[in-house]
Each structure stands twice: as C-alpha cells, then as structure tokens.
C-alpha cells in the first residue's frame, strides 16, 4: 500500500522523534492501534466531577451552595493559571501581560455576574438552617483567592491600611501578621481570632508568605511600574490593570456583601457569618481601601473607592 506524501512525511517525523529519545516507534504505533477512542466524559472525568457534592443536611438548596462554590474555585484556578504564566514568561512583553490580564478579568467578570445565581437561587430559610451545619467553614478560607491577591500587587498593599506606612520596610513575615483579611475573621465580641482564621492560617500561612517573597519582583504592580518607567505602559494595559483592581477589590467583595445583607441581616441584630467573620467591616471596600495599583487612580477615585458601586447597586 502506497501512503500519501503527507502521511509518509509524518511517519518520518515520528521516526526521527522516537529515535532521538532512544525509543522504538513501532511500539508506540502498537499502543495507538490498541488504544480505545477518547470520550468527553473520560477526558474531563465527568463522573468524578459530578460525585464531588456531599451535602451535610437534607435541605435541597445546600447542593446549589456547594456547586456554586466549587465553580468559583475552578475560576480561581483559571486565574492562577494565568498568574503563573506571567510569572515565568521570558521575556515578558506588554502584549503578553495585557492578554493574560484580560483573561483574568473575564474570569472575574463571569464570577461576579453569576453570583446572582446563588443569591437568587436559594431559599433564605433553607440557607439559614443548613449554614449552621457548615461551621466553622467559610468562603473566607479560599486560599486560591488570597494567592491571586498576592500575585496582583506588592504585599504591602494587602496590609491593613492603618499599618502600611509603619510596616513598609519590614519582612514579609512581619507584614503577614497584619494582612487585611485577618481583621475580618475576629470574634465580634472579643476581637480574638476565630477558629475559621486559625484553621486557615495553619493550612496556608507558609504558602502565602513564600508566594509573597517569590512574587516580590514579578507581581503585577511591580511589572506595571517597570513598564511605566520604560515608557511601555500602554493605555490597554492600564485599562486591564484598573479593571482587575475593580473586579477583585470592589465588584467581588461587594457581591458578597449584597448576599450577606440579604441572608444575614435581621433587624435589630445581624447574624454572624459562618465562622463568625466580621463581614460588616471586612467586605465593604470603603473600610479596607485595598487597592492594587494606587498610582493608576486619581486622588478623587482613591478617596471614593467603591462608592460608585454602592450608589448604583445598594442605593
């Protein structure tokens, strides 16, 4: 049988490839001959994926709660995939950084828009009952989200705002003790660390500190300042950086705030979040003033951080 020229060319390339590795091409062709066709469900491990929901209560809406948070973590994984590509790119170009930031912004845009699915998709009374079986677990404990923050900016910008100047020149380990989210996981009555925070620190503290050190020279704020100094900070890159700032530090936390107000607000007293987190002061951007790229915003924009969202959505 005579093979077409394109088939002969591919066979020759395969022969060259396997010879370079000291391998017998015929053995690999045998493997291809006997291998079964790949299916969609096997490729994405669909059966495993659909078996990962294990509600703790008989309330049907708990499954919605679980699935949505799993979807959220998958989007965070996508964002971290882009962060890691930026970190290792050699050389890193403005075009590459802009394209990857655009991807991350799409992921957060989809997340923020989809949050209504969970907010409007659960009965309040069911949620208020099944949530008590989840203690002390909390969405606060998303390690992937914290890693995205560390990739996004200088570690000092994640410190509680009243400590930033004081701690600007100390080690990452010292700064970590005053990272902003720790103050959102304190007991409302005593100010002590919640079990939620203690669990979180035990699992991730070392990881966060190591990533903070590793990202010191290639977090997105450092990269932006380097490109700006070289006269390469394009309008498109600036737009994507500003959008990421808004997506992560305004839109996402305020979507959670809106949900917390709906589900956890009871006059005259407000219900503690799962884990006892102090969500009333932890979520609103106007309290934290957490801003990844302060040099890209005007003085007025910095002073009114998050106000436009509150006026348009909650007002």
LINMOTA-V689709 format. One record per residue. N is the residue number from 0. RES is the residue in one letter. SS is DSSP state (hx for helix, st for strand, lp for the rest). Layout:
# LINMOTA-V689709
{{N RES SS} {N RES SS}}
This chain:
# LINMOTA-V689709
{{0 X lp} {1 X lp} {2 X lp} {3 X lp} {4 X hx} {5 X hx} {6 X hx} {7 X hx} {8 X hx} {9 X hx} {10 X hx} {11 X hx} {12 X hx} {13 X hx} {14 X hx} {15 X hx} {16 X hx} {17 X hx} {18 X hx} {19 X hx} {20 X lp} {21 X lp} {22 X lp} {23 X lp} {24 X hx} {25 X hx} {26 X hx} {27 X hx} {28 X hx} {29 X hx} {30 X hx} {31 X hx} {32 X hx} {33 X hx} {34 X lp} {35 X lp} {36 X lp} {37 X lp} {38 X lp} {39 X hx} {40 X hx} {41 X hx} {42 X hx} {43 X lp} {44 X lp} {45 X hx} {46 X hx} {47 X hx} {48 X hx} {49 X lp} {50 X lp} {51 X lp} {52 X lp} {53 X lp} {54 X lp} {55 X lp} {56 X lp} {57 X lp} {58 X lp} {59 X lp} {60 X hx} {61 X hx} {62 X hx} {63 X hx} {64 X hx} {65 X hx} {66 X hx} {67 X hx} {68 X hx} {69 X hx} {70 X hx} {71 X hx} {72 X hx} {73 X hx} {74 X hx} {75 X hx} {76 X hx} {77 X hx} {78 X hx} {79 X hx} {80 X hx} {81 X hx} {82 X hx} {83 X hx} {84 X hx} {85 X hx} {86 X hx} {87 X hx} {88 X lp} {89 X lp} {90 X lp} {91 X lp} {92 X lp} {93 X hx} {94 X hx} {95 X hx} {96 X hx} {97 X hx} {98 X hx} {99 X hx} {100 X hx} {101 X hx} {102 X hx} {103 X hx} {104 X hx} {105 X hx} {106 X hx} {107 X hx} {108 X hx} {109 X hx} {110 X hx} {111 X hx} {112 X hx} {113 X hx} {114 X hx} {115 X hx} {116 X hx} {117 X hx} {118 X hx} {119 X lp} {120 X lp} {121 X lp} {122 X lp} {123 X hx} {124 X hx} {125 X hx} {126 X hx} {127 X hx} {128 X hx} {129 X hx} {130 X hx} {131 X hx} {132 X hx} {133 X lp} {134 X lp} {135 X lp} {136 X lp} {137 X lp} {138 X hx} {139 X hx} {140 X hx} {141 X lp} {142 X hx} {143 X hx} {144 X hx} {145 X hx} {146 X hx} {147 X hx} {148 X hx} {149 X hx} {150 X hx} {151 X hx} {152 X lp} {153 X lp} {154 X hx} {155 X hx} {156 X hx} {157 X hx} {158 X st} {159 X lp} {160 X hx} {161 X hx} {162 X hx} {163 X hx} {164 X hx} {165 X hx} {166 X hx} {167 X lp} {168 X lp} {169 X lp} {170 X lp} {171 X hx} {172 X hx} {173 X hx} {174 X hx} {175 X hx} {176 X lp} {177 X lp} {178 X st} {179 X hx} {180 X hx} {181 X hx} {182 X hx} {183 X hx} {184 X lp} {185 X st} {186 X lp} {187 X lp} {188 X lp} {189 X lp} {190 X lp} {191 X lp} {192 X st} {193 X lp} {194 X hx} {195 X hx} {196 X hx} {197 X hx} {198 X hx} {199 X hx} {200 X hx} {201 X hx} {202 X hx} {203 X hx} {204 X hx} {205 X hx} {206 X hx} {207 X hx} {208 X hx} {209 X hx} {210 X hx} {211 X hx} {212 X hx} {213 X hx} {214 X lp} {215 X lp} {216 X lp} {217 X lp} {218 X lp} {219 X hx} {220 X hx} {221 X hx} {222 X hx} {223 X hx} {224 X hx} {225 X hx} {226 X hx} {227 X hx} {228 X hx} {229 X lp} {230 X lp} {231 X lp} {232 X lp} {233 X lp} {234 X hx} {235 X hx} {236 X hx} {237 X hx} {238 X hx} {239 X hx} {240 X hx} {241 X hx} {242 X hx} {243 X hx} {244 X hx} {245 X hx} {246 X hx} {247 X hx} {248 X hx} {249 X hx} {250 X hx} {251 X hx} {252 X hx} {253 X hx} {254 X hx} {255 X hx} {256 X hx} {257 X hx} {258 X hx} {259 X hx} {260 X hx} {261 X hx} {262 X hx} {263 X hx} {264 X st} {265 X st} {266 X lp} {267 X lp} {268 X st} {269 X st} {270 X lp} {271 X lp} {272 X lp} {273 X hx} {274 X hx} {275 X hx} {276 X lp} {277 X lp} {278 X hx} {279 X hx} {280 X hx} {281 X hx} {282 X lp} {283 X lp} {284 X hx} {285 X hx} {286 X hx} {287 X hx} {288 X lp} {289 X lp} {290 X lp} {291 X lp} {292 X lp} {293 X hx} {294 X hx} {295 X hx} {296 X lp} {297 X lp} {298 X hx} {299 X hx} {300 X hx} {301 X hx} {302 X hx} {303 X lp} {304 X lp} {305 X lp} {306 X hx} {307 X hx} {308 X hx} {309 X hx} {310 X hx} {311 X hx} {312 X hx} {313 X hx} {314 X lp}}
